[in-house]
Amino acid sequence: MLVSLARTYLRPYAGAVGLLLVLQLLATLASLYLPSLNADIVDNGVTQGDTAYIMRVGGWMLAVSLVQVACAIGAVFLGARAATALGRDVRRDLFDAVQGFSARELGRFGAPSLITRTTNDVQQVMMVVLMTFTIMVMAPIMLVGGVIMALQEDVELSALLLVVVPVLGIAVGLLMWRMVPYFKAMQKRIDAINGVLREQITGLRVIRAFVRERRELARFGTANEALYDTSLNAGKLMALAFPMVMLIMNASSVAVLWFGAQRIDAGQMQVGALMAFLSYLMYILMAVMMSTMMVMMVPRASVAAGRITEVLETETSVTEPAAPVALASLSGGDGPRGEVRFEGVGFRYPGADEPVLHDVTFTAAPGQVTAIIGSTGAGKSTLLNLVPRLFDVTEGRVLLDGVDVRDLTTADLGSTQGLVPQKAFLFSGTVADNLRYGKADATEDEMWEALEVAQARDFVEALPEGLQAPVAQGGTTFSGGQRQRLAIARAVVRRPRVYLFDDSFSALDYSTDARLRAALRPRTQDATVLVVAQRVATIRDADQILVLDHGRIVGRGTHAELLADNETYQEIVSSQMSLEEAA
Amino acid sequence: MSTERQAPPARPAGPRGGGHGPMGGMGGAPAAKAMDFRGSLRRFAGVMRPERARVLLLTLCGVVSVALTVAGPKILGDATNVIFAGVVGQGLSAAGVPAGTSGEEAAAMLRASGNDAQAGLISSLPDVVSGQGVDFSRLAQILTVVLAVYLGAFLFGWLQARIMTVAVQNTMRRLRDDVEAKLHRIPLSYADKQAKGEILSRVTNDIDNVAQTTTQTLAQLVTSALTVVGVLGMMFWISWVLALVALVTVPLSVVLTMQIAKRSQPQFVAQWAATGRLNAHVEEMFTGHSLVKAYGRQEAAAEKFGAENEALYDASRRSQFISGTMQPSMGFLANLNYVVVAVIGGLRVASGQLSLGDVQAFIQYSRQFTQPLTQIASMMNLLQSGVASAERVFELLDAPEQDPDPAEPRRLEQVRGRVAFEDVSFSYDPEEPLIEHLDLVAEPGQTIAIVGPTGAGKTTLVNLLMRFYEVDSGRITLDGVDAREMTRDDLRSRIGMVLQDTWLFQGTIEENLRYGVRDGARRGGDLTDEEFLAATEATYVDPFVRTLPDGYATVLDDEATALSAGEKQLLTIARAFLADPEILVLDEATSSVDTRTEVLVQQAMNALRANRTSFVIAHRLSTIRDADTIVVMEHGQIVEQGDHETLLAAGGAYARLYESQFSAPVVDEEDVVAGRGAV
């Protein structure tokens, strides 16, 4: 996953990556060349007392060092550019992919997961690529180069590598292999303790009300103890790591000196070569350590890459039509009127046993209010979301002025509708920005008018900045009711042909709810209004009420008609109103 | 805005507690600056105080380990000298010097023949004898010592790290315990004022960050500092000339590090700012996905994303590049050092002022010297962020605590349940008076319904009754006893509470239901299985729990269990029912509950209310018509008080509220809902 993702996204930067590899190769070779030059100083300069030679080789060493640093910095430059560009491109493609998703795919992944994938996962992959570019590609070069140089200095002594390298590799690998489960366990323990704390902080009132502080302390204590034990065990293993690596490296140099001395004594090797050999040994062992750690890092990044690829490979279920019908051609060339018709509509999530909607047929005419009521999970929101194509039907069809909504572009379709979702969501910016979300070129007058209809004029006027008042992300600076009214204003300013209210009045108190409905009536006179509601009071004067139960329409009519002969409706009403109130 | 301080540095992705690798500073957020670095550091040292014996011991181990590590190369240099002496000895014999001639004699001969350089070289080596090769017994001796030294360094190093782990983990466990204990002592007025995420972040991320930085810095700082001192000493011992030369690179590396850090720091800040903006935009667009689509704003969203994405790319490319140059630059300085030492050392060996082994040792030392310096530099950053986190934890620990319970609390043997608010005044903010001179009496067994718009002070009454907040003046009495003369625990154990926030903890359903049941302190004696079952049946919990595969043993967690909001509400009612309190507080908001369950919730609440003094915060007027007293609140004041009929007849605030709730054309369909009507 990681490799294929990296390969795909690095293709545009192949030239830079190629150059980077060359530079890293040069830099590593230069590093490896230095000890060899030092050996020359010892063997040909020091032992012969040739001062000029020492100076000359010293100058040469300086030049090599300069080449090394130049190449290394060049490589860092190219690496940083390629890796961050990869991050940028993956993020862009992810964002575009998610933008194209329908509510179905979005629901499958969940917004939080998609956010994590677009941000953290990409960051992880990017950092691994960057580390690979700047450090890890050096490891194999250094390993191979070091071995070649070591062989060049003395073949027989190089046999030591056959012992030392595996010993270090196995020791480090073994230690990490033993540590990984601890780290995983530790993450779980941390999550557990954070879970307890989260519960306690959110439930502080309940805990105190039931006087269970002592019990909570004990619960926390257990989690704390578990984390302590695991951290301690992991820490103790970790404690071994650095001293152990040092010991192996140091012991290897002792071995090199011992066996090297015998080769020198036999006249098969020079002292300078021995010293160079020691340096190469250190390079090789460093390379082994880096490779081992890289092997350990890859699985983690692979998971991230897999999560990214999964999103990129998911195709949206809502696609644009090949030959879209023009909006202007609707209603015999008059443009959209707003009649919404469901014909035998069914909707089923992929893999689900039960359809969410089943054989739903009705017409919502312009100038009429069509209300949909039913218990949670009855499919009300799904039904509403089929109109702007947040989902596509799996059976039957949804028509706008007689044209299948799937034959219109989503942009055209959207422009005819004003959706007010269940959760009043505001975008960060200003109040005006949010209203312009509904109508990009709305004038101030239009905005105030919409706010007035939505019963939001008063509190917006009371804000010192008025329309320019800042809105925090998610609209948290406003109360739930205010948010909902602003969301309604956003739809109202649009003057859409079709209003879609998804349980949009629930956060309003009864009197505001009543005033808002009264103000909306003239505004929506010619438009089609679809209202999903929980409260009977909100919809009792609708022209048409559809009672939804388990995805089927089990009743339709006015409040009075349904109250007379629909059992489900009666049940709903009786739970909310007492006898005389219902009447 | 506190957003900047809210997020402690992101945890590096790699395994936790790992050695501080060369990538340090590339993955994490910029170190948040502590406000009072020294003070907080000193205070943290105080937190570590119980571990002082261990800290002392680990420092000792560190000293020994470093000393041995530092001694290694010098002794190894002796080994090189022995080898070299063997080479020279053989060389002398090959050059015609009679076998057995000692080094001094050979040097004298060479000097006589004008070959000063060679003479010097020989005299710098110990025990050169012409014709004699490498002295293996001596070499073996030296190497054995070296091996022993390294083994010792390993053992002490390991010991140090182990003691370290214990000391740090002990401290972290204690710190976590302190924070947990504190959590239960802070007044709710404090908790409510803080964002929940803020507190949570302090007790989780910050402590985590402290633990991690402590593990990474404490041992390393000690070792690195000791190594610098030790290595420097050895370098001067071997050759002060070379040492001075090598030291020249130190200020150079410091300047270089600082220059690079100075340039990369703003880029990192820019990178994290860009990351924050991009993440915020992504979060917003993904959360508001359906709106973006329905309003056809994908293009605008993509455009903004593109701009933020490009900005992030620019900033991270720069920051990664600039910080990435650190490694090669330091490497270059090390190489420079290497070259200079090799050349000057070579010259001095050739002139006999230094032995070859010493040069070799020196090269190793100078490599060891720059490493801990850069480590200390990067650790300072880490330490900054650790101390900043510690400071935030301390802030929480320093938060005010609720007033202690009275020394000699009053205890009610038998509670009848008369609750009276007597001339109670209270406000959250002295600037904005909320409740003023409020009087309200609930006789035993009565139901008091509180209605009014949001912000009228309904929940405040509950807060005061439960003593989550203390009254500013006046008093609240239970059977005539001032609530403040009782312990909080005693008072609260008399009151059962059902809030609209259906808080359940992670555990089985049965554990959750028994949450309020305290052995030995329950009114009706210890809970029997029959009582348990009766209670769950009375509160409509039993039927749906039975349909779950694991029944009462079903584990409730964040997402796995598919309980509806209404079912959760029923569980909280059953929980209060089982606790069997004398007084009840019910906050009945059920907007997210589907209509059928809602009927059950209503009925369960009614069952719960029987024979108990109850305070009901009503959201739906239909449910409270049979309350003994309905209290209408507006702006912290009781504007009306009486039963349903009286208030309706009075035509005041209640009547208006009632009308607004049911303003619709009248339809005559009475008989249809007869029998189902008033629940």
Interface residues (C-beta under 8 A of the other chain):
Chain A: A27 S31 L34 N38 I41 V42 G45 V46 T47 G49 D50 T51 I54 M55 G58 M61 L62 S65 L66 Q68 V69 A72 I73 V76 F77 G79 A80 R81 A83 T84 A85 G87 R88 R91 R92 F95 D96 V98 Q99 G100 F101 S102 A103 L106 A111 L114 I115 T118 T119 Q123 Q124 M127 L130 M131 T134 I135 M179 V180 F183 M186 Q187 I190 I193 N194 G195 V196 L197 R198 E199 Q200 I201 T202 G203 L204 R205 V206 I207 R208 A209 F210 V211 R212 E213 E216 L217 F220 G221 N224 E225 L227 Y228 S231 L232 A234 G235 K236 M238 A239 L240 A241 F242 P243 M244 M246 L247 N250 A251 S253 V254 L257 W258 G260 A261 Q262 I264 D265 G267 Q270 V271 L274 M275 M296 M297 R300 S375 T376 G377 N385 P388 R389 L390 T410 A411 G414 S415 Q417 L419 P421 F425 F427 S428 Y437 G438 Q473 G474 S479 G481 R494 L500 S506 A507 D509 Y510 S511 A514 Q534 A537 R540 D541 H559 A560 L563 A564 Q570 E571 I572 V573 S574 S575 Q576 M577 S578 L579 E580 E581 A582 A583
Chain B: A13 G14 P15 R16 G17 G18 G19 P22 M23 M26 G27 S65 T69 G72 L76 A79 T80 V82 I83 F84 G86 V87 Q90 G91 N115 A117 Q118 G120 L121 G133 V134 F136 L139 A140 L143 V146 L147 Y150 L151 A153 F154 L155 G157 W158 Q160 A161 R162 M164 T165 V166 V168 Q169 M172 R173 R176 D177 E180 A181 L183 H184 L188 A191 K196 I199 L200 V203 T204 D208 A211 T215 T275 L278 N279 A280 V282 E283 E284 M285 F286 T287 G288 H289 S290 L291 V292 K293 A294 Y295 G296 R297 Q298 A301 A302 F305 G306 N309 E310 L312 Y313 S316 R317 R318 Q320 F321 G324 T325 Q327 P328 S329 G331 F332 N335 L336 Y338 V339 V340 A342 V343 G346 L347 V349 A350 S351 L356 Q360 I363 P453 T454 M466 F468 R488 D489 R492 S493 I495 G496 M497 L499 D501 W503 F505 Q506 Y515 G516 R518 S564 A565 R575 A579 S591 S592 V593 D594 T595 R596 E598 V599 Q602 R620 S622 R625 R656 L657 S660 Q661 F662 S663 A664 P665 V666 V667 D668 E669 E670 V672 V673 A674 R676 G677 A678 V679
